[in-house]
Amino acid sequence: MDFLFTEVRTFAAQIIPKPMKKSFLYFICSVSAMGGLLFGYDWVVIGGAKPFYEEFFGIASDPIMQGVAMSTALVGCLIGAMVAGAMADKYGRKPLLITAAVLFTVSALATGLFNDFTLFNVARFIGGIGIGVASALSPMYIAEVSPANIRGRLVSLNQMTIVLGILAAQVVNMLLARETGDAAGMAWNLEWGWRWMFWAETVPAALFLVMAFFIPESPVFLSMKKEAATTLQHREETTKQQTEGAGLGELFQRKYGKVLLLGLIIAVFQQWCGTNVIFNYAQEIFVSAGYNVDGMFINIVITGIANVVFTFVALYTVEKWGRRTLMLLGASGLGLIYLTLGTCYYFEVTGVFMVVLVVAAISCYAMTLGPITWVLLSEIFPDRVRGIAMATCTFALWVGCCTLTFTFPSMNAALGSSGTFWIYSAICLCTFVYLFRACPETKGKSLSELEKELTA
């Protein structure tokens, strides 16, 4: 059956006019990127539901259980990312994307359905596995079907859908949350509001599940399986590897040492740069800046809008300015912004200026480290090890996210907001030095060219 589908696609590629084939390319990349949309929504929705499900489950005064509720999805992310690469090399990219869609759908329904705290966390864990799989597979799939001249822009599309998912979650949370000062409104929030925040995800999840059946398998995977090296002939480079994907043992060989180290540092730095704490702990950050709950929700949505707008900027700069330039701009820019933000916290500055600094940090991240990290990770590894390498780096990224999420409250309590952001500033500036020396420019180069350059 797979052979039949391959022959049909090959025949269609010969008779369909080029504009239609380009449209088909954008279609399959957009479908794959829906994994990013659900990734972003699922990752952020819990922040708006947090005050209400904590009261519902009776854990509002139990920091340990609060931490469990916030971290179960993270554990799922680690597992999903860890198994995604090997399974994608064995079964294909498309089946894994479909699996992620199923996991998102089940998790969205179950999280809002359960009245038991343990089952609530099981549902969050399932969603986390979906996040881990989608975060590794979506950018890799897009890179493998895209021509070199627009590959960066198309992979950045995955980050665009992530930030759209984040913004959607922020808006849904704000719209569903009733007035907390009203008894009836608060009662609705505690019983139904947090449930509908999770249930709203079922609409895009179900759409992703249906549309994923209409995309072709990655040509890299097909050629590795000796099924169809000619699939999607618009792709400029066709892999010559005719073997199955490699395992961890081969990935850690000496010839891949430098590029693997680069990938791991880029992945962890995307988290340790500190920007994601603004999404996970926005309430604490804006309250520290002098805002009440209503102002906090509005400012969270403002950061989401800035995130989307400047990710659009990244779509147009990634092929013009290049990956290396944008990574260096992001590391240095965030380092200086966090230095200023920490100083303002130290001198107890409050009000609009603090919001401006936070929005500036989000904007800088959105047009640089956010999307470009995924672009580079999908480009720098050879075809033979790309699946396992992407899984390894995505696993490292989620480890970085876990450590960032867990350390922020302790750092904030021990050092204050000023000391915490000064540390993030130092991390950014130190990583700038490393990237200046080690990060290559991949713009406009085919995957085969990059393989020769980076593993020579």
C-alpha positions as CSV (number, residue, x, y, z in Angstrom):
1,M,0.0,0.0,0.0
2,D,2.8,2.4,0.8
3,F,4.4,1.6,-2.5
4,L,1.2,2.4,-4.3
5,F,0.9,5.8,-2.5
6,T,4.5,6.5,-3.4
7,E,3.9,5.8,-7.1
8,V,0.8,8.0,-7.1
9,R,2.7,10.9,-5.5
10,T,5.6,10.4,-8.0
11,F,3.1,10.5,-10.9
12,A,1.4,13.5,-9.5
13,A,4.7,15.3,-9.2
14,Q,5.2,14.9,-12.9
15,I,1.8,16.1,-14.1
16,I,0.9,18.8,-11.5
17,P,2.1,22.3,-12.4
18,K,4.9,23.8,-10.3
19,P,2.7,26.4,-8.6
20,M,0.5,23.6,-7.4
21,K,3.5,21.6,-6.2
22,K,4.7,24.6,-4.2
23,S,1.3,25.0,-2.7
24,F,1.4,21.3,-1.8
25,L,4.8,21.9,-0.1
26,Y,3.3,24.7,2.0
27,F,0.3,22.6,2.8
28,I,2.3,19.6,4.2
29,C,4.7,21.9,6.1
30,S,1.7,23.7,7.7
31,V,0.1,20.4,8.7
32,S,3.3,19.3,10.3
33,A,3.7,22.6,12.0
34,M,0.3,22.1,13.7
35,G,2.3,19.9,16.1
36,G,3.9,23.1,17.1
37,L,0.6,24.9,17.6
38,L,-0.6,22.2,20.0
39,F,2.8,22.1,21.6
40,G,2.5,25.9,22.4
41,Y,-1.1,25.7,23.6
42,D,-0.6,22.6,25.8
43,W,2.5,24.1,27.3
44,V,0.9,27.4,28.3
45,V,-2.7,26.6,29.0
46,I,-1.9,25.2,32.4
47,G,-0.8,28.7,33.6
48,G,-4.3,30.2,33.3
49,A,-5.9,27.1,34.8
50,K,-3.5,26.9,37.7
51,P,-5.3,29.1,40.2
52,F,-8.6,27.2,39.7
53,Y,-7.6,23.5,39.5
54,E,-5.4,24.0,42.6
55,E,-8.4,25.1,44.6
56,F,-10.6,22.3,43.0
57,F,-8.1,19.6,43.9
58,G,-7.3,21.2,47.3
59,I,-3.6,21.8,46.7
60,A,-3.5,25.6,46.8
61,S,-1.5,25.5,50.0
62,D,0.7,22.4,49.1
63,P,3.8,23.5,47.1
64,I,4.9,20.0,46.5
65,M,1.6,19.0,44.8
66,Q,1.6,22.3,42.9
67,G,5.0,21.4,41.6
68,V,3.8,17.9,40.6
69,A,0.9,19.3,38.6
70,M,3.2,21.7,36.8
71,S,5.9,19.1,36.1
72,T,4.1,15.9,35.0
73,A,3.9,17.2,31.4
74,L,7.6,18.0,31.6
75,V,8.4,14.4,32.4
76,G,6.2,13.3,29.5
77,C,8.1,15.7,27.3
78,L,11.4,14.1,28.2
79,I,10.1,10.6,27.4
80,G,8.5,11.7,24.2
81,A,11.6,13.4,23.0
82,M,13.8,10.5,24.0
83,V,11.9,7.9,22.0
84,A,10.9,10.1,19.1
85,G,14.1,9.8,17.1
86,A,14.5,6.0,17.2
87,M,10.8,5.4,16.5
88,A,10.8,7.9,13.6
89,D,13.8,6.1,12.0
90,K,12.0,2.8,12.4
91,Y,8.4,3.6,11.6
92,G,8.6,6.9,9.8
93,R,8.0,10.6,10.5
94,K,4.3,10.5,9.5
95,P,3.2,7.8,11.9
96,L,4.9,9.6,14.7
97,L,3.1,12.9,13.8
98,I,-0.2,11.0,13.8
99,T,0.7,9.5,17.2
100,A,1.4,13.0,18.6
101,A,-2.0,14.2,17.4
102,V,-3.7,11.3,19.1
103,L,-1.9,12.0,22.3
104,F,-2.8,15.7,22.2
105,T,-6.5,14.8,21.6
106,V,-6.7,12.3,24.4
107,S,-4.9,14.5,26.9
108,A,-7.0,17.5,26.1
109,L,-10.2,15.6,26.7
110,A,-9.0,13.6,29.7
111,T,-7.4,16.5,31.6
112,G,-10.6,18.4,31.8
113,L,-12.7,15.3,32.5
114,F,-11.0,13.8,35.5
115,N,-12.0,14.8,39.1
116,D,-9.1,12.8,40.6
117,F,-5.8,14.5,41.0
118,T,-3.8,11.4,40.1
119,L,-5.7,10.9,36.9
120,F,-5.4,14.6,36.1
121,N,-1.6,14.2,36.2
122,V,-1.8,11.0,34.1
123,A,-3.6,13.0,31.4
124,R,-1.0,15.8,31.6
125,F,1.7,13.2,31.3
126,I,0.2,11.9,28.1
127,G,0.0,15.4,26.7
128,G,3.6,15.9,27.6
129,I,4.6,12.8,25.6
130,G,2.8,14.4,22.6
131,I,4.8,17.7,23.1
132,G,8.1,15.8,23.2
133,V,7.3,13.9,20.0
134,A,6.0,16.9,18.2
135,S,8.8,19.2,19.2
136,A,11.4,16.7,17.8
137,L,9.5,15.5,14.7
138,S,7.7,18.7,13.3
139,P,10.9,20.7,12.5
140,M,12.8,17.7,11.3
141,Y,10.0,16.7,8.9
142,I,9.8,20.2,7.5
143,A,13.5,20.4,7.0
144,E,13.6,17.1,5.1
145,V,10.9,18.1,2.6
146,S,12.0,21.7,2.0
147,P,14.3,23.1,-0.7
148,A,17.5,24.8,0.7
149,N,16.5,28.3,-0.4
150,I,13.4,28.5,1.8
151,R,14.2,25.7,4.3
152,G,14.9,28.2,7.1
153,R,11.6,30.0,6.5
154,L,9.6,26.9,6.4
155,V,11.2,25.4,9.6
156,S,10.5,28.8,11.3
157,L,6.9,28.2,10.4
158,N,6.9,25.6,13.2
159,Q,8.0,28.2,15.7
160,M,5.3,30.5,14.4
161,T,2.6,27.9,15.1
162,I,4.1,27.4,18.6
163,V,3.8,31.1,19.5
164,L,0.3,31.2,17.9
165,G,-0.6,28.3,20.2
166,I,0.8,30.2,23.2
167,L,-1.2,33.2,22.3
168,A,-4.3,31.2,21.8
169,A,-3.9,29.6,25.2
170,Q,-3.4,33.1,26.8
171,V,-6.5,34.5,25.1
172,V,-8.6,31.4,25.9
173,N,-7.6,31.5,29.5
174,M,-8.4,35.2,29.7
175,L,-11.8,34.8,28.0
176,L,-12.9,31.8,30.0
177,A,-11.9,33.1,33.4
178,R,-14.9,34.7,35.1
179,E,-14.6,37.7,37.4
180,T,-12.9,36.3,40.5
181,G,-14.5,38.9,42.8
182,D,-18.0,37.5,41.9
183,A,-19.0,34.4,43.9
184,A,-20.9,32.9,41.1
185,G,-18.0,33.6,38.7
186,M,-15.4,32.1,41.0
187,A,-17.6,29.0,41.5
188,W,-17.8,28.6,37.7
189,N,-14.0,28.9,37.4
190,L,-13.5,26.2,40.0
191,E,-15.9,23.8,38.6
192,W,-15.8,24.4,34.8
193,G,-13.5,27.2,33.8
194,W,-10.2,25.3,34.1
195,R,-11.8,22.3,32.3
196,W,-12.8,24.3,29.3
197,M,-9.3,25.7,29.1
198,F,-8.1,22.2,28.4
199,W,-11.0,21.1,26.3
200,A,-10.6,23.9,23.9
201,E,-7.4,22.2,22.7
202,T,-9.5,19.3,21.3
203,V,-10.5,21.3,18.2
204,P,-7.0,21.9,16.7
205,A,-5.9,18.5,18.0
206,A,-8.7,16.7,16.1
207,L,-7.9,18.8,13.0
208,F,-4.3,17.9,13.2
209,L,-5.1,14.2,13.6
210,V,-7.3,14.3,10.4
211,M,-4.9,16.4,8.3
212,A,-1.9,14.3,9.2
213,F,-3.2,11.4,7.2
214,F,-3.0,13.5,4.1
215,I,0.7,14.3,4.2
216,P,3.4,12.1,2.5
217,E,6.2,10.4,4.3
218,S,9.5,12.2,4.5
219,P,11.7,11.6,1.4
220,V,14.7,11.0,3.7
221,F,13.0,8.2,5.5
222,L,11.7,6.7,2.3
223,S,15.2,6.7,0.7
224,M,16.7,5.2,3.9
225,K,14.1,2.4,3.6
226,K,14.9,2.0,-0.2
227,E,11.2,2.7,-1.1
228,A,11.3,5.9,-3.1
229,A,14.2,8.2,-3.5
230,T,12.3,10.3,-6.0
231,T,9.4,11.3,-3.7
232,L,8.8,15.1,-3.6
233,Q,11.2,15.9,-6.4
234,H,11.1,19.6,-5.5
235,R,13.5,18.8,-2.8
236,E,16.9,20.0,-4.0
237,E,19.0,17.4,-2.2
238,T,18.3,13.7,-2.2
239,T,20.0,11.6,0.3
240,K,22.1,8.7,-0.9
241,Q,22.0,6.8,2.3
242,Q,20.2,3.5,1.9
243,T,20.3,2.2,5.4
244,E,18.3,2.6,8.5
245,G,18.9,5.4,10.9
246,A,21.7,5.2,13.3
247,G,21.6,4.6,17.1
248,L,23.2,6.5,20.0
249,G,26.4,4.6,19.6
250,E,27.1,5.9,16.2
251,L,25.9,9.4,17.1
252,F,28.5,9.7,19.8
253,Q,31.3,8.8,17.4
254,R,34.2,11.2,17.2
255,K,33.3,12.5,13.7
256,Y,30.0,13.8,15.1
257,G,31.5,15.2,18.3
258,K,31.7,18.9,17.4
259,V,28.3,19.1,15.7
260,L,26.6,17.2,18.5
261,L,28.1,19.5,21.1
262,L,26.9,22.5,19.1
263,G,23.4,21.0,18.9
264,L,23.2,20.3,22.6
265,I,24.4,23.7,23.6
266,I,22.0,25.5,21.2
267,A,19.1,23.3,22.5
268,V,19.8,23.9,26.2
269,F,20.6,27.6,25.7
270,Q,17.1,28.2,24.1
271,Q,15.8,27.3,27.6
272,W,18.5,28.6,29.9
273,C,18.4,32.0,28.3
274,G,15.5,32.5,30.7
275,T,12.8,33.8,28.4
276,N,10.4,30.9,29.0
277,V,10.1,31.7,32.7
278,I,8.2,34.8,31.6
279,F,5.5,32.4,30.3
280,N,5.6,29.9,33.1
281,Y,5.8,32.4,35.9
282,A,4.3,35.5,34.3
283,Q,2.0,36.0,37.4
284,E,5.0,36.3,39.8
285,I,7.0,38.5,37.4
286,F,4.2,41.0,36.8
287,V,3.1,41.1,40.4
288,S,6.8,41.8,41.3
289,A,6.6,44.7,38.8
290,G,3.6,46.2,40.7
291,Y,0.6,44.8,38.8
292,N,-2.6,43.3,40.2
293,V,-4.3,40.2,38.8
294,D,-6.3,42.0,36.1
295,G,-3.3,43.9,34.9
296,M,-1.3,40.7,35.0
297,F,-3.7,38.9,32.6
298,I,-3.6,41.8,30.2
299,N,0.2,42.0,30.2
300,I,0.4,38.3,29.6
301,V,-1.6,38.7,26.4
302,I,0.5,41.6,25.4
303,T,3.6,39.4,25.6
304,G,1.9,36.8,23.5
305,I,1.1,39.3,20.8
306,A,4.7,40.5,20.7
307,N,5.8,36.9,20.5
308,V,3.7,36.3,17.4
309,V,4.6,39.6,15.7
310,F,8.3,39.1,16.0
311,T,8.2,35.5,15.0
312,F,6.7,36.9,11.7
313,V,9.8,39.0,11.6
314,A,12.0,35.9,11.9
315,L,10.2,34.4,8.9
316,Y,11.5,37.2,6.7
317,T,15.0,37.6,8.3
318,V,16.1,34.0,8.6
319,E,16.9,33.7,4.8
320,K,18.3,37.2,4.6
321,W,20.3,37.7,7.7
322,G,21.2,34.1,8.2
323,R,21.0,31.7,11.2
324,R,24.4,32.6,12.7
325,T,23.7,36.4,12.8
326,L,20.3,35.9,14.4
327,M,21.6,33.6,17.1
328,L,24.4,36.1,18.0
329,L,21.8,38.9,18.0
330,G,19.5,36.9,20.3
331,A,22.3,36.0,22.8
332,S,23.7,39.5,23.0
333,G,20.3,41.3,22.9
334,L,18.8,39.2,25.7
335,G,22.0,39.5,27.7
336,L,21.7,43.3,27.7
337,I,17.9,43.3,28.2
338,Y,18.2,41.0,31.2
339,L,21.0,43.1,32.6
340,T,18.8,46.1,32.5
341,L,15.7,44.3,33.8
342,G,17.7,42.9,36.8
343,T,19.0,46.4,37.5
344,C,15.4,47.8,37.4
345,Y,14.2,45.1,39.9
346,Y,17.2,46.0,42.1
347,F,16.2,49.6,42.3
348,E,12.5,48.6,42.6
349,V,11.3,50.2,39.4
350,T,7.7,49.4,38.6
351,G,5.0,50.2,36.0
352,V,5.0,50.4,32.2
353,F,8.8,50.5,31.8
354,M,9.0,47.0,33.2
355,V,6.4,45.7,30.8
356,V,8.4,47.3,27.9
357,L,11.5,45.5,29.0
358,V,9.7,42.2,29.3
359,V,8.1,42.7,25.8
360,A,11.5,43.6,24.4
361,A,12.9,40.3,25.8
362,I,10.0,38.3,24.3
363,S,10.4,40.1,21.0
364,C,14.2,39.5,20.8
365,Y,13.7,35.8,21.7
366,A,10.8,35.4,19.2
367,M,12.9,36.6,16.2
368,T,16.1,34.9,17.1
369,L,16.6,32.0,19.6
370,G,13.0,30.8,19.5
371,P,12.7,29.8,15.8
372,I,16.4,29.7,14.8
373,T,17.3,27.0,17.4
374,W,14.8,24.6,15.6
375,V,16.1,25.6,12.2
376,L,19.7,24.9,13.1
377,L,18.9,21.6,14.9
378,S,17.1,20.4,11.8
379,E,19.9,21.4,9.5
380,I,23.3,20.6,11.1
381,F,23.0,16.8,11.4
382,P,23.6,14.3,8.6
383,D,20.7,12.4,7.2
384,R,21.9,9.1,8.8
385,V,21.8,10.4,12.4
386,R,19.3,13.2,12.1
387,G,16.5,11.3,13.8
388,I,18.4,10.2,16.8
389,A,20.3,13.5,17.0
390,M,17.1,15.6,16.9
391,A,15.7,13.3,19.6
392,T,18.9,13.7,21.7
393,C,19.0,17.5,21.4
394,T,15.2,17.8,22.0
395,F,15.7,15.7,25.1
396,A,18.5,18.0,26.3
397,L,16.2,21.0,25.5
398,W,13.5,19.6,27.8
399,V,16.0,18.8,30.5
400,G,17.0,22.5,30.2
401,C,13.4,23.5,30.5
402,C,12.9,21.3,33.6
403,T,15.9,22.7,35.3
404,L,14.9,26.3,34.4
405,T,11.3,25.8,35.6
406,F,12.4,24.1,38.9
407,T,15.2,26.5,39.7
408,F,13.4,29.8,39.1
409,P,11.3,29.8,42.3
410,S,14.3,29.0,44.4
411,M,16.6,31.5,42.7
412,N,13.9,34.2,42.8
413,A,13.4,33.5,46.6
414,A,17.2,33.5,47.3
415,L,18.5,36.1,45.0
416,G,15.4,38.2,44.2
417,S,14.2,39.0,40.7
418,S,17.3,41.2,40.2
419,G,19.8,38.5,40.9
420,T,17.9,35.9,38.9
421,F,17.8,38.0,35.8
422,W,21.5,39.0,36.2
423,I,22.3,35.3,36.1
424,Y,20.3,34.8,32.9
425,S,22.2,37.8,31.5
426,A,25.5,36.2,32.3
427,I,24.4,32.9,30.6
428,C,23.4,34.7,27.5
429,L,26.6,36.7,27.2
430,C,28.8,33.6,27.8
431,T,26.9,31.7,25.2
432,F,27.3,34.6,22.8
433,V,31.1,34.0,23.0
434,Y,30.7,30.3,22.3
435,L,28.4,30.8,19.4
436,F,30.6,33.5,17.9
437,R,33.4,30.8,17.7
438,A,31.4,27.7,16.9
439,C,28.1,28.4,15.2
440,P,28.3,28.0,11.3
441,E,26.2,29.8,8.8
442,T,23.8,27.3,7.1
443,K,21.8,29.7,5.0
444,G,21.3,28.6,1.4
445,K,23.2,25.4,1.7
446,S,21.8,21.9,0.9
447,L,21.7,19.3,3.7
448,S,24.3,17.3,1.8
449,E,26.6,20.3,1.6
450,L,26.2,20.9,5.3
451,E,27.0,17.3,6.1
452,K,30.3,17.5,4.2
453,E,31.3,20.8,5.9
454,L,30.3,19.9,9.5
455,T,31.5,16.3,9.7
456,A,34.6,16.5,7.7
